[in-house]
Amino acid sequence: MKNSTLIKGTAAIAVGAALLLGGGGTLANWNAEATAAPGTIVSGDLNVTTGSGTWTDRSGNPVNIAAYKVVPGDKLTFTQTLNVTLVGDKMAANVATTGTATNGFTPANVSVSAPVLTVGGTAVSNPLKPTGSMQTVTATVTFEFLSTTTGRADTTASYNFNNVAFQLTQITQPGLS
């Protein structure tokens, strides 16, 4: 019995070796390898933060908006500093206001502007593009209670800016899809 097991084991090894050497392939082949260094892909950044905004009247005097009562002919300006970070080779972004205001005035009696953007006192327009560092962008919005309001129209009206915010949104540049 021991010889039979030994013979079967030897026969199995012989068949396996024959397969490797003959019909199953070779024990040696050539290989070559070269290393590439494709580099690291790093994403850019888009961010906006705000400080405290200020309200001023037509003459540039500070206004406590919580206590101020407008009259026809008043024009108030809200000035907000935006710290804008734009990093990316094809980065560009628009600044806009978002949210909803509650207008209790007769629409024909008030005018509210879209944000006007400046950098260092110089007017800029959308889209903003990277400058290599954080940009300080000043956004101003004006509210005017028009002097053409007559009679007692809108004597106790309010305009609530509620949750209006400044939003920075990336736009698609050429070469992106």
C-alpha positions as CSV (number, residue, x, y, z in Angstrom):
1,M,0.0,0.0,0.0
2,K,2.8,2.4,0.8
3,N,4.5,1.7,-2.5
4,S,1.2,2.4,-4.3
5,T,0.8,5.8,-2.6
6,L,4.4,6.7,-3.3
7,I,4.0,5.7,-7.0
8,K,0.8,7.8,-7.3
9,G,2.5,10.8,-5.7
10,T,5.6,10.5,-7.9
11,A,3.3,10.2,-11.0
12,A,1.4,13.4,-10.1
13,I,4.6,15.4,-9.7
14,A,5.9,14.1,-13.0
15,V,2.6,15.1,-14.8
16,G,2.7,18.5,-13.2
17,A,6.3,19.1,-14.3
18,A,5.5,17.9,-17.8
19,L,2.7,20.3,-18.1
20,L,4.8,23.2,-16.9
21,L,7.7,22.3,-19.3
22,G,5.7,21.1,-22.3
23,G,2.2,22.1,-23.0
24,G,1.6,24.5,-20.1
25,G,4.2,27.2,-20.8
26,T,7.8,27.9,-20.0
27,L,9.5,28.5,-16.8
28,A,11.3,31.6,-18.1
29,N,10.2,34.7,-20.1
30,W,11.4,38.2,-20.5
31,N,9.8,41.2,-18.7
32,A,10.6,44.9,-18.7
33,E,9.1,47.7,-16.6
34,A,9.6,51.5,-16.6
35,T,8.2,53.8,-13.9
36,A,6.2,57.0,-14.8
37,A,5.6,60.0,-12.5
38,P,2.3,61.5,-13.7
39,G,2.2,63.8,-10.7
40,T,-0.6,64.8,-8.2
41,I,-3.9,66.4,-9.1
42,V,-4.9,69.1,-6.6
43,S,-8.3,70.8,-6.5
44,G,-8.7,74.6,-6.3
45,D,-11.0,76.5,-3.9
46,L,-14.0,78.8,-4.0
47,N,-15.1,80.5,-0.8
48,V,-16.8,83.7,0.4
49,T,-17.0,85.0,3.9
50,T,-18.4,88.3,5.2
51,G,-17.8,90.8,7.9
52,S,-20.4,93.1,9.4
53,G,-22.2,95.2,6.8
54,T,-23.1,98.9,7.3
55,W,-26.0,101.1,6.3
56,T,-25.5,104.8,5.3
57,D,-27.8,107.5,4.2
58,R,-27.6,109.6,1.0
59,S,-25.0,111.8,2.6
60,G,-22.8,108.9,3.8
61,N,-23.8,109.1,7.4
62,P,-24.1,105.8,9.3
63,V,-27.7,104.6,9.9
64,N,-29.0,102.3,12.6
65,I,-31.3,100.3,10.4
66,A,-33.2,98.9,13.4
67,A,-34.4,102.4,14.4
68,Y,-34.3,104.4,11.2
69,K,-37.6,105.4,9.5
70,V,-37.4,106.2,5.8
71,V,-39.4,109.0,4.1
72,P,-40.0,109.6,0.4
73,G,-36.7,110.7,-1.1
74,D,-34.5,108.7,1.3
75,K,-31.8,106.6,-0.2
76,L,-30.0,104.0,2.0
77,T,-26.9,102.1,1.0
78,F,-25.9,98.8,2.5
79,T,-22.1,98.1,2.2
80,Q,-20.8,94.6,2.7
81,T,-17.2,93.4,2.6
82,L,-16.8,90.0,1.0
83,N,-13.6,88.0,1.4
84,V,-13.4,86.0,-1.8
85,T,-11.1,83.1,-2.4
86,L,-10.9,81.8,-6.0
87,V,-8.2,79.2,-6.8
88,G,-8.1,77.2,-10.0
89,D,-6.6,77.5,-13.5
90,K,-10.0,78.0,-15.1
91,M,-11.8,79.4,-12.1
92,A,-14.4,82.2,-12.4
93,A,-17.4,83.0,-10.3
94,N,-20.3,85.4,-10.1
95,V,-21.4,87.3,-7.0
96,A,-25.1,87.7,-6.5
97,T,-27.6,88.1,-3.7
98,T,-29.8,85.2,-2.8
99,G,-32.8,84.8,-0.6
100,T,-36.1,86.7,-0.5
101,A,-37.0,90.1,0.9
102,T,-40.4,90.9,2.1
103,N,-41.6,94.1,0.4
104,G,-44.5,95.8,2.2
105,F,-44.1,99.0,0.1
106,T,-46.0,99.6,-3.1
107,P,-43.5,98.3,-5.7
108,A,-43.7,101.5,-7.7
109,N,-42.6,103.5,-4.7
110,V,-39.3,101.8,-4.0
111,S,-36.1,100.9,-5.9
112,V,-33.7,98.2,-4.7
113,S,-30.5,97.8,-6.7
114,A,-28.6,94.6,-7.6
115,P,-25.2,94.5,-5.9
116,V,-22.5,96.8,-7.3
117,L,-19.0,95.3,-6.8
118,T,-15.7,97.1,-6.3
119,V,-12.2,96.1,-5.4
120,G,-10.0,98.8,-3.9
121,G,-12.5,101.4,-5.0
122,T,-12.4,100.3,-8.6
123,A,-15.6,98.9,-10.1
124,V,-15.5,95.3,-11.2
125,S,-18.0,93.1,-12.9
126,N,-19.0,89.4,-12.8
127,P,-17.3,87.0,-13.3
128,L,-14.6,87.5,-10.7
129,K,-11.3,85.6,-11.5
130,P,-8.4,84.5,-9.3
131,T,-5.8,87.1,-8.3
132,G,-3.4,84.8,-6.6
133,S,-4.6,85.6,-3.1
134,M,-7.9,86.3,-1.3
135,Q,-9.7,89.3,-2.7
136,T,-11.6,91.8,-0.7
137,V,-14.6,92.7,-2.7
138,T,-17.1,95.4,-1.6
139,A,-20.7,94.8,-2.5
140,T,-23.2,97.7,-2.2
141,V,-27.0,97.5,-2.4
142,T,-29.2,100.6,-2.4
143,F,-32.7,101.0,-1.2
144,E,-34.5,104.1,-2.3
145,F,-38.0,105.3,-1.1
146,L,-38.8,107.3,-4.3
147,S,-39.6,111.0,-4.0
148,T,-42.4,110.5,-6.5
149,T,-44.5,108.8,-3.7
150,T,-47.6,110.8,-3.1
151,G,-50.3,111.3,-0.4
152,R,-49.9,108.9,2.5
153,A,-48.8,106.0,0.5
154,D,-46.6,103.5,2.4
155,T,-46.7,105.5,5.7
156,T,-46.2,102.4,7.8
157,A,-44.7,100.0,5.2
158,S,-41.6,97.9,5.8
159,Y,-39.0,96.2,3.5
160,N,-37.4,93.3,5.3
161,F,-34.2,91.9,3.7
162,N,-34.8,88.7,5.8
163,N,-32.3,86.1,4.9
164,V,-30.7,87.8,1.9
165,A,-27.1,86.6,1.5
166,F,-24.2,87.1,-0.9
167,Q,-23.5,84.0,-3.0
168,L,-20.4,83.1,-5.0
169,T,-21.2,80.7,-7.8
170,Q,-18.6,79.1,-10.1
171,I,-19.3,79.6,-13.8
172,T,-18.1,77.3,-16.6
173,Q,-15.1,78.6,-18.4
174,P,-14.0,77.7,-21.9
175,G,-12.3,74.3,-22.0
176,L,-14.5,72.7,-19.3
177,S,-17.3,70.3,-20.1
